[in-house]
Amino acid sequence: MRLQAEELIALIRRVFGVTAADRRLAVLVDLPDARVPDNPDWRERRAMAADWVARLRERRDALGMDADLVLYRTWG
């Protein structure tokens, strides 16, 4: 299911209690490596996270903050 930008913004506000003092939103995704190989579900989640960030950036004014995609090595 693909959420629309307005739905994402409403979700973020409800879940995180966004205030006027908030300036940035980070969407974190871990990356596969030699120890933990990639799989289709994981690829789909990374693509979803990237899509969310792209759409939130397009609606930055409505969200009231910047959105960033943060990649990190998997912990296994």
All heavy atoms as a GROMACS GRO file, in nm:
protein
  620
    1MET      N    1   0.084  -0.118   0.000
    1MET     CA    2   0.000   0.000   0.000
    1MET      C    3   0.088   0.124   0.000
    1MET      O    4   0.179   0.137   0.081
    1MET     CB    5  -0.088   0.000   0.124
    1MET     CG    6  -0.178   0.118   0.132
    1MET     SD    7  -0.284   0.099   0.277
    1MET     CE    8  -0.327   0.265   0.303
    2ARG      N    9   0.062   0.214  -0.091
    2ARG     CA   10   0.140   0.336  -0.103
    2ARG      C   11   0.063   0.452  -0.041
    2ARG      O   12  -0.045   0.488  -0.087
    2ARG     CB   13   0.169   0.365  -0.250
    2ARG     CG   14   0.260   0.483  -0.268
    2ARG     CD   15   0.304   0.494  -0.413
    2ARG     NE   16   0.409   0.591  -0.422
    2ARG     CZ   17   0.408   0.690  -0.510
    2ARG    NH1   18   0.309   0.703  -0.594
    2ARG    NH2   19   0.508   0.776  -0.513
    3LEU      N   20   0.121   0.511   0.063
    3LEU     CA   21   0.059   0.624   0.128
    3LEU      C   22   0.082   0.752   0.047
    3LEU      O   23   0.190   0.771  -0.008
    3LEU     CB   24   0.115   0.644   0.269
    3LEU     CG   25   0.092   0.532   0.368
    3LEU    CD1   26   0.165   0.563   0.498
    3LEU    CD2   27  -0.055   0.512   0.395
    4GLN      N   28  -0.017   0.836   0.043
    4GLN     CA   29  -0.003   0.967  -0.021
    4GLN      C   30   0.075   1.058   0.074
    4GLN      O   31   0.082   1.033   0.194
    4GLN     CB   32  -0.140   1.026  -0.052
    4GLN     CG   33  -0.223   0.942  -0.147
    4GLN     CD   34  -0.153   0.922  -0.280
    4GLN    OE1   35  -0.102   1.016  -0.340
    4GLN    NE2   36  -0.150   0.798  -0.326
    5ALA      N   37   0.132   1.165   0.021
    5ALA     CA   38   0.212   1.257   0.103
    5ALA      C   39   0.132   1.310   0.221
    5ALA      O   40   0.182   1.317   0.334
    5ALA     CB   41   0.265   1.372   0.018
    6GLU      N   42   0.006   1.344   0.198
    6GLU     CA   43  -0.078   1.397   0.306
    6GLU      C   44  -0.100   1.292   0.416
    6GLU      O   45  -0.103   1.325   0.534
    6GLU     CB   46  -0.213   1.445   0.251
    6GLU     CG   47  -0.204   1.567   0.162
    6GLU     CD   48  -0.151   1.536   0.021
    6GLU    OE1   49  -0.152   1.419  -0.021
    6GLU    OE2   50  -0.107   1.631  -0.045
    7GLU      N   51  -0.113   1.166   0.376
    7GLU     CA   52  -0.129   1.058   0.473
    7GLU      C   53   0.000   1.038   0.554
    7GLU      O   54  -0.005   1.014   0.675
    7GLU     CB   55  -0.166   0.927   0.402
    7GLU     CG   56  -0.303   0.931   0.337
    7GLU     CD   57  -0.328   0.811   0.250
    7GLU    OE1   58  -0.241   0.774   0.168
    7GLU    OE2   59  -0.438   0.751   0.263
    8LEU      N   60   0.114   1.047   0.487
    8LEU     CA   61   0.242   1.036   0.557
    8LEU      C   62   0.259   1.149   0.658
    8LEU      O   63   0.301   1.125   0.772
    8LEU     CB   64   0.358   1.042   0.457
    8LEU     CG   65   0.384   0.918   0.374
    8LEU    CD1   66   0.485   0.948   0.266
    8LEU    CD2   67   0.432   0.806   0.463
    9ILE      N   68   0.227   1.270   0.618
    9ILE     CA   69   0.239   1.385   0.707
    9ILE      C   70   0.148   1.367   0.828
    9ILE      O   71   0.190   1.388   0.943
    9ILE     CB   72   0.210   1.515   0.632
    9ILE    CG1   73   0.321   1.542   0.529
    9ILE    CG2   74   0.194   1.633   0.728
    9ILE    CD1   75   0.290   1.651   0.430
   10ALA      N   76   0.024   1.325   0.806
   10ALA     CA   77  -0.069   1.303   0.918
   10ALA      C   78  -0.018   1.192   1.009
   10ALA      O   79  -0.025   1.204   1.132
   10ALA     CB   80  -0.208   1.268   0.864
   11LEU      N   81   0.036   1.086   0.953
   11LEU     CA   82   0.091   0.976   1.031
   11LEU      C   83   0.207   1.024   1.118
   11LEU      O   84   0.213   0.995   1.238
   11LEU     CB   85   0.137   0.863   0.938
   11LEU     CG   86   0.208   0.746   1.004
   11LEU    CD1   87   0.111   0.666   1.088
   11LEU    CD2   88   0.272   0.658   0.898
   12ILE      N   89   0.299   1.098   1.060
   12ILE     CA   90   0.415   1.150   1.133
   12ILE      C   91   0.370   1.240   1.247
   12ILE      O   92   0.420   1.229   1.360
   12ILE     CB   93   0.511   1.224   1.037
   12ILE    CG1   94   0.576   1.121   0.943
   12ILE    CG2   95   0.615   1.305   1.112
   12ILE    CD1   96   0.638   1.180   0.820
   13ARG      N   97   0.276   1.326   1.220
   13ARG     CA   98   0.226   1.418   1.325
   13ARG      C   99   0.160   1.341   1.439
   13ARG      O  100   0.181   1.373   1.556
   13ARG     CB  101   0.130   1.518   1.265
   13ARG     CG  102   0.200   1.622   1.181
   13ARG     CD  103   0.105   1.724   1.128
   13ARG     NE  104   0.178   1.826   1.054
   13ARG     CZ  105   0.127   1.894   0.954
   13ARG    NH1  106   0.002   1.874   0.916
   13ARG    NH2  107   0.199   1.984   0.892
   14ARG      N  108   0.080   1.240   1.404
   14ARG     CA  109   0.010   1.161   1.508
   14ARG      C  110   0.107   1.079   1.592
   14ARG      O  111   0.100   1.076   1.713
   14ARG     CB  112  -0.092   1.067   1.444
   14ARG     CG  113  -0.228   1.124   1.423
   14ARG     CD  114  -0.331   1.017   1.391
   14ARG     NE  115  -0.286   0.913   1.299
   14ARG     CZ  116  -0.298   0.917   1.168
   14ARG    NH1  117  -0.352   1.021   1.109
   14ARG    NH2  118  -0.256   0.816   1.093
   15VAL      N  119   0.197   1.011   1.525
   15VAL     CA  120   0.285   0.917   1.594
   15VAL      C  121   0.395   0.988   1.674
   15VAL      O  122   0.424   0.948   1.786
   15VAL     CB  123   0.348   0.818   1.493
   15VAL    CG1  124   0.456   0.733   1.558
   15VAL    CG2  125   0.241   0.730   1.431
   16PHE      N  126   0.452   1.092   1.617
   16PHE     CA  127   0.568   1.155   1.680
   16PHE      C  128   0.536   1.285   1.753
   16PHE      O  129   0.625   1.342   1.816
   16PHE     CB  130   0.679   1.178   1.578
   16PHE     CG  131   0.730   1.050   1.518
   16PHE    CD1  132   0.699   1.015   1.389
   16PHE    CD2  133   0.805   0.962   1.594
   16PHE    CE1  134   0.745   0.896   1.334
   16PHE    CE2  135   0.851   0.843   1.542
   16PHE     CZ  136   0.821   0.810   1.411
   17GLY      N  137   0.413   1.332   1.746
   17GLY     CA  138   0.378   1.455   1.816
   17GLY      C  139   0.464   1.572   1.773
   17GLY      O  140   0.522   1.642   1.855
   18VAL      N  141   0.475   1.593   1.644
   18VAL     CA  142   0.558   1.698   1.586
   18VAL      C  143   0.519   1.834   1.644
   18VAL      O  144   0.401   1.866   1.658
   18VAL     CB  145   0.543   1.699   1.432
   18VAL    CG1  146   0.619   1.814   1.370
   18VAL    CG2  147   0.590   1.566   1.375
   19THR      N  148   0.622   1.914   1.675
   19THR     CA  149   0.600   2.050   1.725
   19THR      C  150   0.668   2.149   1.631
   19THR      O  151   0.746   2.110   1.543
   19THR     CB  152   0.658   2.068   1.866
   19THR    OG1  153   0.802   2.063   1.858
   19THR    CG2  154   0.608   1.960   1.962
   20ALA      N  155   0.644   2.276   1.653
   20ALA     CA  156   0.706   2.382   1.572
   20ALA      C  157   0.858   2.383   1.588
   20ALA      O  158   0.930   2.432   1.502
   20ALA     CB  159   0.647   2.516   1.608
   21ALA      N  160   0.908   2.329   1.698
   21ALA     CA  161   1.052   2.326   1.723
   21ALA      C  162   1.124   2.218   1.642
   21ALA      O  163   1.246   2.223   1.628
   21ALA     CB  164   1.078   2.304   1.872
   22ASP      N  165   1.051   2.120   1.590
   22ASP     CA  166   1.112   2.012   1.513
   22ASP      C  167   1.155   2.064   1.376
   22ASP      O  168   1.079   2.132   1.308
   22ASP     CB  169   1.014   1.896   1.498
   22ASP     CG  170   0.983   1.830   1.631
   22ASP    OD1  171   1.077   1.807   1.708
   22ASP    OD2  172   0.864   1.804   1.656
   23ARG      N  173   1.277   2.029   1.338
   23ARG     CA  174   1.334   2.080   1.213
   23ARG      C  175   1.365   1.973   1.110
   23ARG      O  176   1.371   2.002   0.991
   23ARG     CB  177   1.464   2.157   1.242
   23ARG     CG  178   1.442   2.277   1.330
   23ARG     CD  179   1.377   2.388   1.249
   23ARG     NE  180   1.356   2.504   1.333
   23ARG     CZ  181   1.236   2.554   1.359
   23ARG    NH1  182   1.129   2.498   1.309
   23ARG    NH2  183   1.223   2.659   1.434
   24ARG      N  184   1.390   1.850   1.153
   24ARG     CA  185   1.431   1.744   1.059
   24ARG      C  186   1.366   1.613   1.098
   24ARG      O  187   1.347   1.585   1.216
   24ARG     CB  188   1.582   1.726   1.059
   24ARG     CG  189   1.658   1.849   1.016
   24ARG     CD  190   1.803   1.818   0.992
   24ARG     NE  191   1.826   1.768   0.858
   24ARG     CZ  192   1.832   1.843   0.749
   24ARG    NH1  193   1.810   1.971   0.757
   24ARG    NH2  194   1.857   1.789   0.633
   25LEU      N  195   1.339   1.534   0.995
   25LEU     CA  196   1.288   1.399   1.013
   25LEU      C  197   1.386   1.305   0.944
   25LEU      O  198   1.421   1.327   0.828
   25LEU     CB  199   1.149   1.386   0.949
   25LEU     CG  200   1.094   1.245   0.941
   25LEU    CD1  201   1.050   1.200   1.080
   25LEU    CD2  202   0.979   1.239   0.843
   26ALA      N  203   1.430   1.203   1.014
   26ALA     CA  204   1.521   1.104   0.956
   26ALA      C  205   1.447   0.972   0.941
   26ALA      O  206   1.385   0.923   1.035
   26ALA     CB  207   1.643   1.085   1.045
   27VAL      N  208   1.452   0.917   0.822
   27VAL     CA  209   1.399   0.783   0.796
   27VAL      C  210   1.521   0.693   0.781
   27VAL      O  211   1.602   0.712   0.691
   27VAL     CB  212   1.312   0.782   0.668
   27VAL    CG1  213   1.264   0.641   0.638
   27VAL    CG2  214   1.194   0.878   0.681
   28LEU      N  215   1.535   0.600   0.874
   28LEU     CA  216   1.654   0.515   0.879
   28LEU      C  217   1.628   0.381   0.812
   28LEU      O  218   1.522   0.321   0.834
   28LEU     CB  219   1.696   0.491   1.024
   28LEU     CG  220   1.761   0.608   1.095
   28LEU    CD1  221   1.660   0.710   1.135
   28LEU    CD2  222   1.836   0.558   1.215
   29VAL      N  223   1.724   0.337   0.733
   29VAL     CA  224   1.717   0.205   0.672
   29VAL      C  225   1.854   0.139   0.681
   29VAL      O  226   1.956   0.204   0.662
   29VAL     CB  227   1.670   0.209   0.524
   29VAL    CG1  228   1.527   0.257   0.514
   29VAL    CG2  229   1.759   0.294   0.439
   30ASP      N  230   1.853   0.011   0.714
   30ASP     CA  231   1.979  -0.061   0.720
   30ASP      C  232   2.004  -0.131   0.587
   30ASP      O  233   1.912  -0.163   0.513
   30ASP     CB  234   1.983  -0.159   0.837
   30ASP     CG  235   1.866  -0.253   0.843
   30ASP    OD1  236   1.760  -0.223   0.784
   30ASP    OD2  237   1.879  -0.358   0.907
   31LEU      N  238   2.132  -0.149   0.558
   31LEU     CA  239   2.174  -0.204   0.430
   31LEU      C  240   2.229  -0.346   0.447
   31LEU      O  241   2.296  -0.375   0.546
   31LEU     CB  242   2.283  -0.115   0.368
   31LEU     CG  243   2.240   0.029   0.340
   31LEU    CD1  244   2.362   0.110   0.296
   31LEU    CD2  245   2.132   0.032   0.235
   32PRO      N  246   2.204  -0.430   0.349
   32PRO     CA  247   2.258  -0.566   0.356
   32PRO      C  248   2.410  -0.563   0.341
   32PRO      O  249   2.468  -0.465   0.294
   32PRO     CB  250   2.193  -0.636   0.236
   32PRO     CG  251   2.158  -0.526   0.142
   32PRO     CD  252   2.129  -0.406   0.226
   33ASP      N  253   2.473  -0.670   0.383
   33ASP     CA  254   2.617  -0.684   0.366
   33ASP      C  255   2.649  -0.832   0.345
   33ASP      O  256   2.559  -0.913   0.326
   33ASP     CB  257   2.693  -0.623   0.483
   33ASP     CG  258   2.664  -0.689   0.617
   33ASP    OD1  259   2.609  -0.801   0.620
   33ASP    OD2  260   2.697  -0.629   0.720
   34ALA      N  261   2.776  -0.866   0.352
   34ALA     CA  262   2.817  -1.004   0.328
   34ALA      C  263   2.761  -1.099   0.435
   34ALA      O  264   2.733  -1.215   0.407
   34ALA     CB  265   2.969  -1.013   0.325
   35ARG      N  266   2.743  -1.050   0.558
   35ARG     CA  267   2.691  -1.135   0.666
   35ARG      C  268   2.541  -1.156   0.655
   35ARG      O  269   2.490  -1.262   0.687
   35ARG     CB  270   2.721  -1.072   0.802
   35ARG     CG  271   2.865  -1.066   0.840
   35ARG     CD  272   2.887  -0.991   0.972
   35ARG     NE  273   2.831  -0.857   0.967
   35ARG     CZ  274   2.737  -0.811   1.049
   35ARG    NH1  275   2.691  -0.884   1.146
   35ARG    NH2  276   2.692  -0.687   1.036
   36VAL      N  277   2.471  -1.051   0.614
   36VAL     CA  278   2.325  -1.058   0.606
   36VAL      C  279   2.286  -1.020   0.463
   36VAL      O  280   2.280  -0.902   0.428
   36VAL     CB  281   2.258  -0.962   0.707
   36VAL    CG1  282   2.107  -0.975   0.700
   36VAL    CG2  283   2.308  -0.987   0.848
   37PRO      N  284   2.261  -1.118   0.378
   37PRO     CA  285   2.232  -1.089   0.237
   37PRO      C  286   2.096  -1.023   0.217
   37PRO      O  287   2.006  -1.033   0.300
   37PRO     CB  288   2.237  -1.227   0.171
   37PRO     CG  289   2.212  -1.324   0.281
   37PRO     CD  290   2.261  -1.260   0.408
   38ASP      N  291   2.086  -0.956   0.106
   38ASP     CA  292   1.963  -0.887   0.068
   38ASP      C  293   1.854  -0.989   0.034
   38ASP      O  294   1.881  -1.106   0.006
   38ASP     CB  295   1.990  -0.799  -0.054
   38ASP     CG  296   1.895  -0.682  -0.064
   38ASP    OD1  297   1.808  -0.666   0.023
   38ASP    OD2  298   1.910  -0.604  -0.161
   39ASN      N  299   1.729  -0.944   0.039
   39ASN     CA  300   1.616  -1.027  -0.004
   39ASN      C  301   1.506  -0.935  -0.057
   39ASN      O  302   1.511  -0.814  -0.037
   39ASN     CB  303   1.567  -1.118   0.110
   39ASN     CG  304   1.512  -1.039   0.226
   39ASN    OD1  305   1.415  -0.963   0.210
   39ASN    ND2  306   1.570  -1.055   0.344
   40PRO      N  307   1.408  -0.990  -0.127
   40PRO     CA  308   1.305  -0.906  -0.189
   40PRO      C  309   1.227  -0.818  -0.090
   40PRO      O  310   1.199  -0.701  -0.120
   40PRO     CB  311   1.213  -1.007  -0.257
   40PRO     CG  312   1.300  -1.125  -0.285
   40PRO     CD  313   1.394  -1.130  -0.167
   41ASP      N  314   1.192  -0.871   0.027
   41ASP     CA  315   1.118  -0.791   0.125
   41ASP      C  316   1.200  -0.672   0.173
   41ASP      O  317   1.148  -0.561   0.189
   41ASP     CB  318   1.077  -0.876   0.245
   41ASP     CG  319   0.970  -0.978   0.210
   41ASP    OD1  320   0.897  -0.957   0.111
   41ASP    OD2  321   0.960  -1.078   0.283
   42TRP      N  322   1.326  -0.695   0.197
   42TRP     CA  323   1.415  -0.589   0.244
   42TRP      C  324   1.430  -0.481   0.138
   42TRP      O  325   1.426  -0.361   0.166
   42TRP     CB  326   1.549  -0.652   0.277
   42TRP     CG  327   1.636  -0.574   0.372
   42TRP    CD1  328   1.612  -0.450   0.424
   42TRP    CD2  329   1.760  -0.616   0.424
   42TRP    NE1  330   1.715  -0.412   0.505
   42TRP    CE2  331   1.808  -0.515   0.507
   42TRP    CE3  332   1.836  -0.731   0.408
   42TRP    CZ2  333   1.929  -0.523   0.575
   42TRP    CZ3  334   1.956  -0.738   0.476
   42TRP    CH2  335   2.001  -0.636   0.558
   43ARG      N  336   1.449  -0.523   0.011
   43ARG     CA  337   1.459  -0.426  -0.100
   43ARG      C  338   1.332  -0.342  -0.108
   43ARG      O  339   1.338  -0.221  -0.130
   43ARG     CB  340   1.482  -0.500  -0.232
   43ARG     CG  341   1.626  -0.534  -0.256
   43ARG     CD  342   1.649  -0.582  -0.399
   43ARG     NE  343   1.587  -0.711  -0.427
   43ARG     CZ  344   1.639  -0.829  -0.395
   43ARG    NH1  345   1.755  -0.836  -0.333
   43ARG    NH2  346   1.578  -0.940  -0.425
   44GLU      N  347   1.217  -0.407  -0.092
   44GLU     CA  348   1.090  -0.336  -0.098
   44GLU      C  349   1.079  -0.231   0.013
   44GLU      O  350   1.034  -0.119  -0.009
   44GLU     CB  351   0.974  -0.434  -0.089
   44GLU     CG  352   0.839  -0.370  -0.105
   44GLU     CD  353   0.726  -0.472  -0.100
   44GLU    OE1  354   0.748  -0.589  -0.136
   44GLU    OE2  355   0.616  -0.433  -0.060
   45ARG      N  356   1.122  -0.265   0.133
   45ARG     CA  357   1.118  -0.170   0.245
   45ARG      C  358   1.211  -0.052   0.221
   45ARG      O  359   1.178   0.063   0.252
   45ARG     CB  360   1.151  -0.240   0.377
   45ARG     CG  361   1.036  -0.327   0.426
   45ARG     CD  362   1.059  -0.377   0.567
   45ARG     NE  363   1.173  -0.465   0.582
   45ARG     CZ  364   1.169  -0.596   0.564
   45ARG    NH1  365   1.057  -0.656   0.530
   45ARG    NH2  366   1.278  -0.669   0.581
   46ARG      N  367   1.330  -0.078   0.166
   46ARG     CA  368   1.422   0.033   0.136
   46ARG      C  369   1.364   0.124   0.029
   46ARG      O  370   1.373   0.246   0.038
   46ARG     CB  371   1.559  -0.020   0.092
   46ARG     CG  372   1.639  -0.081   0.206
   46ARG     CD  373   1.784  -0.102   0.169
   46ARG     NE  374   1.807  -0.166   0.041
   46ARG     CZ  375   1.811  -0.298   0.020
   46ARG    NH1  376   1.792  -0.382   0.120
   46ARG    NH2  377   1.835  -0.345  -0.100
   47ALA      N  378   1.304   0.066  -0.072
   47ALA     CA  379   1.240   0.146  -0.178
   47ALA      C  380   1.126   0.229  -0.121
   47ALA      O  381   1.108   0.346  -0.158
   47ALA     CB  382   1.191   0.056  -0.291
   48MET      N  383   1.048   0.170  -0.030
   48MET     CA  384   0.937   0.242   0.032
   48MET      C  385   0.990   0.360   0.113
   48MET      O  386   0.937   0.471   0.104
   48MET     CB  387   0.857   0.148   0.122
   48MET     CG  388   0.740   0.214   0.192
   48MET     SD  389   0.645   0.099   0.293
   48MET     CE  390   0.767   0.043   0.410
   49ALA      N  391   1.095   0.339   0.189
   49ALA     CA  392   1.153   0.447   0.269
   49ALA      C  393   1.203   0.560   0.179
   49ALA      O  394   1.180   0.678   0.208
   49ALA     CB  395   1.265   0.393   0.357
   50ALA      N  396   1.270   0.526   0.070
   50ALA     CA  397   1.320   0.627  -0.023
   50ALA      C  398   1.204   0.704  -0.086
   50ALA      O  399   1.211   0.827  -0.102
   50ALA     CB  400   1.407   0.562  -0.130
   51ASP      N  401   1.098   0.634  -0.119
   51ASP     CA  402   0.980   0.699  -0.176
   51ASP      C  403   0.916   0.795  -0.076
   51ASP      O  404   0.879   0.906  -0.111
   51ASP     CB  405   0.879   0.592  -0.220
   51ASP     CG  406   0.754   0.652  -0.280
   51ASP    OD1  407   0.765   0.723  -0.382
   51ASP    OD2  408   0.645   0.629  -0.223
   52TRP      N  409   0.905   0.752   0.049
   52TRP     CA  410   0.849   0.838   0.154
   52TRP      C  411   0.929   0.968   0.164
   52TRP      O  412   0.873   1.077   0.167
   52TRP     CB  413   0.850   0.768   0.288
   52TRP     CG  414   0.747   0.662   0.307
   52TRP    CD1  415   0.656   0.618   0.216
   52TRP    CD2  416   0.726   0.586   0.425
   52TRP    NE1  417   0.580   0.517   0.269
   52TRP    CE2  418   0.621   0.497   0.398
   52TRP    CE3  419   0.788   0.584   0.549
   52TRP    CZ2  420   0.574   0.406   0.493
   52TRP    CZ3  421   0.742   0.495   0.644
   52TRP    CH2  422   0.636   0.407   0.615
   53VAL      N  423   1.060   0.954   0.171
   53VAL     CA  424   1.144   1.073   0.186
   53VAL      C  425   1.130   1.165   0.064
   53VAL      O  426   1.117   1.287   0.079
   53VAL     CB  427   1.292   1.033   0.210
   53VAL    CG1  428   1.384   1.154   0.199
   53VAL    CG2  429   1.306   0.967   0.346
   54ALA      N  430   1.128   1.109  -0.053
   54ALA     CA  431   1.112   1.191  -0.174
   54ALA      C  432   0.981   1.269  -0.170
   54ALA      O  433   0.978   1.389  -0.200
   54ALA     CB  434   1.119   1.103  -0.298
   55ARG      N  435   0.872   1.202  -0.132
   55ARG     CA  436   0.743   1.270  -0.130
   55ARG      C  437   0.733   1.370  -0.015
   55ARG      O  438   0.672   1.475  -0.029
   55ARG     CB  439   0.629   1.170  -0.129
   55ARG     CG  440   0.618   1.109  -0.270
   55ARG     CD  441   0.502   1.017  -0.292
   55ARG     NE  442   0.522   0.894  -0.218
   55ARG     CZ  443   0.439   0.852  -0.122
   55ARG    NH1  444   0.333   0.920  -0.091
   55ARG    NH2  445   0.462   0.739  -0.060
   56LEU      N  446   0.795   1.339   0.097
   56LEU     CA  447   0.796   1.435   0.209
   56LEU      C  448   0.879   1.558   0.175
   56LEU      O  449   0.843   1.670   0.213
   56LEU     CB  450   0.849   1.368   0.336
   56LEU     CG  451   0.754   1.264   0.397
   56LEU    CD1  452   0.826   1.186   0.506
   56LEU    CD2  453   0.627   1.329   0.449
   57ARG      N  454   0.986   1.541   0.100
   57ARG     CA  455   1.066   1.656   0.057
   57ARG      C  456   0.984   1.746  -0.036
   57ARG      O  457   0.997   1.868  -0.030
   57ARG     CB  458   1.193   1.610  -0.013
   57ARG     CG  459   1.297   1.558   0.082
   57ARG     CD  460   1.419   1.509   0.008
   57ARG     NE  461   1.523   1.469   0.101
   57ARG     CZ  462   1.632   1.405   0.065
   57ARG    NH1  463   1.652   1.373  -0.062
   57ARG    NH2  464   1.722   1.372   0.156
   58GLU      N  465   0.905   1.684  -0.122
   58GLU     CA  466   0.819   1.763  -0.212
   58GLU      C  467   0.717   1.845  -0.134
   58GLU      O  468   0.673   1.949  -0.180
   58GLU     CB  469   0.745   1.670  -0.309
   58GLU     CG  470   0.833   1.605  -0.412
   58GLU     CD  471   0.759   1.501  -0.493
   58GLU    OE1  472   0.640   1.474  -0.465
   58GLU    OE2  473   0.822   1.444  -0.585
   59ARG      N  474   0.677   1.796  -0.017
   59ARG     CA  475   0.576   1.864   0.066
   59ARG      C  476   0.638   1.920   0.193
   59ARG      O  477   0.574   1.929   0.296
   59ARG     CB  478   0.465   1.764   0.102
   59ARG     CG  479   0.388   1.707  -0.016
   59ARG     CD  480   0.311   1.812  -0.095
   59ARG     NE  481   0.238   1.905  -0.010
   59ARG     CZ  482   0.113   1.889   0.033
   59ARG    NH1  483   0.044   1.785  -0.005
   59ARG    NH2  484   0.057   1.977   0.112
   60ARG      N  485   0.763   1.964   0.184
   60ARG     CA  486   0.835   2.014   0.300
   60ARG      C  487   0.757   2.123   0.373
   60ARG      O  488   0.752   2.125   0.496
   60ARG     CB  489   0.971   2.068   0.257
   60ARG     CG  490   1.053   2.118   0.374
   60ARG     CD  491   1.166   2.210   0.331
   60ARG     NE  492   1.239   2.259   0.445
   60ARG     CZ  493   1.194   2.352   0.528
   60ARG    NH1  494   1.076   2.404   0.512
   60ARG    NH2  495   1.267   2.392   0.631
   61ASP      N  496   0.698   2.215   0.299
   61ASP     CA  497   0.624   2.324   0.363
   61ASP      C  498   0.506   2.272   0.443
   61ASP      O  499   0.478   2.321   0.552
   61ASP     CB  500   0.577   2.426   0.259
   61ASP     CG  501   0.693   2.505   0.200
   61ASP    OD1  502   0.801   2.510   0.264
   61ASP    OD2  503   0.677   2.561   0.091
   62ALA      N  504   0.437   2.173   0.391
   62ALA     CA  505   0.323   2.116   0.464
   62ALA      C  506   0.369   2.037   0.586
   62ALA      O  507   0.305   2.040   0.691
   62ALA     CB  508   0.240   2.025   0.372
   63LEU      N  509   0.482   1.968   0.574
   63LEU     CA  510   0.536   1.891   0.684
   63LEU      C  511   0.596   1.983   0.791
   63LEU      O  512   0.589   1.956   0.909
   63LEU     CB  513   0.643   1.792   0.634
   63LEU     CG  514   0.713   1.704   0.737
   63LEU    CD1  515   0.612   1.617   0.811
   63LEU    CD2  516   0.819   1.619   0.669
   64GLY      N  517   0.656   2.092   0.746
   64GLY     CA  518   0.716   2.187   0.839
   64GLY      C  519   0.858   2.153   0.878
   64GLY      O  520   0.912   2.210   0.973
   65MET      N  521   0.919   2.062   0.804
   65MET     CA  522   1.059   2.025   0.832
   65MET      C  523   1.117   1.950   0.713
   65MET      O  524   1.044   1.910   0.623
   65MET     CB  525   1.068   1.939   0.959
   65MET     CG  526   1.006   1.802   0.947
   65MET     SD  527   1.019   1.704   1.098
   65MET     CE  528   0.866   1.749   1.177
   66ASP      N  529   1.248   1.936   0.715
   66ASP     CA  530   1.316   1.860   0.611
   66ASP      C  531   1.310   1.711   0.644
   66ASP      O  532   1.299   1.674   0.760
   66ASP     CB  533   1.463   1.902   0.602
   66ASP     CG  534   1.478   2.044   0.550
   66ASP    OD1  535   1.408   2.080   0.455
   66ASP    OD2  536   1.562   2.118   0.604
   67ALA      N  537   1.320   1.629   0.542
   67ALA     CA  538   1.324   1.483   0.559
   67ALA      C  539   1.451   1.430   0.495
   67ALA      O  540   1.490   1.473   0.386
   67ALA     CB  541   1.202   1.418   0.495
   68ASP      N  542   1.517   1.337   0.564
   68ASP     CA  543   1.640   1.278   0.515
   68ASP      C  544   1.631   1.126   0.522
   68ASP      O  545   1.572   1.070   0.615
   68ASP     CB  546   1.759   1.322   0.600
   68ASP     CG  547   1.786   1.470   0.590
   68ASP    OD1  548   1.807   1.518   0.477
   68ASP    OD2  549   1.786   1.537   0.694
   69LEU      N  550   1.693   1.062   0.425
   69LEU     CA  551   1.707   0.916   0.426
   69LEU      C  552   1.845   0.887   0.482
   69LEU      O  553   1.947   0.934   0.429
   69LEU     CB  554   1.693   0.859   0.285
   69LEU     CG  555   1.699   0.708   0.272
   69LEU    CD1  556   1.583   0.643   0.347
   69LEU    CD2  557   1.697   0.669   0.125
   70VAL      N  558   1.852   0.811   0.590
   70VAL     CA  559   1.978   0.778   0.656
   70VAL      C  560   2.002   0.629   0.639
   70VAL      O  561   1.920   0.547   0.679
   70VAL     CB  562   1.974   0.816   0.805
   70VAL    CG1  563   2.104   0.778   0.872
   70VAL    CG2  564   1.944   0.964   0.822
   71LEU      N  565   2.116   0.594   0.579
   71LEU     CA  566   2.153   0.455   0.555
   71LEU      C  567   2.259   0.414   0.655
   71LEU      O  568   2.350   0.492   0.685
   71LEU     CB  569   2.209   0.438   0.413
   71LEU     CG  570   2.123   0.497   0.300
   71LEU    CD1  571   2.198   0.488   0.168
   71LEU    CD2  572   1.991   0.427   0.292
   72TYR      N  573   2.249   0.293   0.707
   72TYR     CA  574   2.350   0.244   0.799
   72TYR      C  575   2.369   0.094   0.778
   72TYR      O  576   2.281   0.026   0.726
   72TYR     CB  577   2.315   0.276   0.945
   72TYR     CG  578   2.188   0.210   0.995
   72TYR    CD1  579   2.193   0.089   1.063
   72TYR    CD2  580   2.063   0.267   0.972
   72TYR    CE1  581   2.078   0.028   1.108
   72TYR    CE2  582   1.947   0.207   1.017
   72TYR     CZ  583   1.956   0.088   1.085
   72TYR     OH  584   1.840   0.028   1.129
   73ARG      N  585   2.486   0.047   0.817
   73ARG     CA  586   2.515  -0.097   0.803
   73ARG      C  587   2.424  -0.177   0.895
   73ARG      O  588   2.399  -0.139   1.009
   73ARG     CB  589   2.660  -0.123   0.837
   73ARG     CG  590   2.754  -0.073   0.732
   73ARG     CD  591   2.900  -0.100   0.763
   73ARG     NE  592   2.923  -0.207   0.858
   73ARG     CZ  593   3.033  -0.219   0.927
   73ARG    NH1  594   3.130  -0.134   0.912
   73ARG    NH2  595   3.050  -0.320   1.011
   74THR      N  596   2.380  -0.289   0.846
   74THR     CA  597   2.294  -0.375   0.927
   74THR      C  598   2.370  -0.426   1.049
   74THR      O  599   2.491  -0.446   1.046
   74THR     CB  600   2.240  -0.493   0.845
   74THR    OG1  601   2.150  -0.566   0.926
   74THR    CG2  602   2.349  -0.586   0.798
   75TRP      N  603   2.295  -0.445   1.156
   75TRP     CA  604   2.354  -0.500   1.278
   75TRP      C  605   2.344  -0.652   1.281
   75TRP      O  606   2.393  -0.717   1.371
   75TRP     CB  607   2.281  -0.442   1.401
   75TRP     CG  608   2.314  -0.300   1.418
   75TRP    CD1  609   2.246  -0.194   1.367
   75TRP    CD2  610   2.427  -0.246   1.486
   75TRP    NE1  611   2.309  -0.077   1.399
   75TRP    CE2  612   2.420  -0.106   1.474
   75TRP    CE3  613   2.533  -0.302   1.556
   75TRP    CZ2  614   2.516  -0.022   1.529
   75TRP    CZ3  615   2.627  -0.217   1.611
   75TRP    CH2  616   2.619  -0.080   1.597
   76GLY      N  617   2.274  -0.706   1.179
   76GLY     CA  618   2.263  -0.851   1.172
   76GLY      C  619   2.139  -0.896   1.240
   76GLY      O  620   2.103  -1.006   1.252
   0.00000   0.00000   0.00000
